[in-house]
Amino acid sequence: MKENCWTKTLLGTYRYLENIAGAIDKMVMKTALNSYHFCRGESNNVYNISNKIIDLADRKITLINLKVIIDKVLMEIPESDAKLLIERYVENVKCRVMAENSKVSIRTLFRKLTCAENNFTKKLVANGYTDARLSELLKKEKWILNFYDQVANKGEENLNMQKDLAYQTKIFGLV
């Protein structure tokens, strides 16, 4: 399901949103302060610089809105699911460590994590953030779309590996 890829993408990029919004602020300031040097001799440059600043401001608004969307969905799912997702995706804690800390088997942790991801996805879609809407919202954020592609391709690779393994076990009579 594409929305599950969005769940992993949004949660995986969450920790970078504030830093990138801050970097955008610096770019706006630098562009504005350096505009004097660019404008000499070219009357059209004021228009170009203004558009660049507006584009940067729009990107920042998009990132802030994305952070608000993620926060809202995390508040709507069960607290235990939210904590699990934050620990895994935002804090980037390894699954083995998470399992040890919560004193459960790795398989149990994966089941809980999958359930939490599904709950996040359901709430995301219930709030109107489908694959199409998120793709449209984030069309200018190439770094997020690249992250999404990596998540989606990893899922396809895992699916292809599973199909290949199933095929091989069937051929070799291991089923």
Secondary structure by P-SEA (a helix, b strand, c coil): caaaaaaaaaaaaccaaaaaaaaaaaaaaaaaaacccccccccaaaaaaaaaaaaaaaaaaaaaaaaaaaaaaaaaccaaaaaaaaacccccccaaaaaaaacccaaaaaaaaaaaaaaaaaaaaaacccaaaaaaaaccaaaaaaaaaaaaaaaaaaaaaaaaaaaaaaaaccc
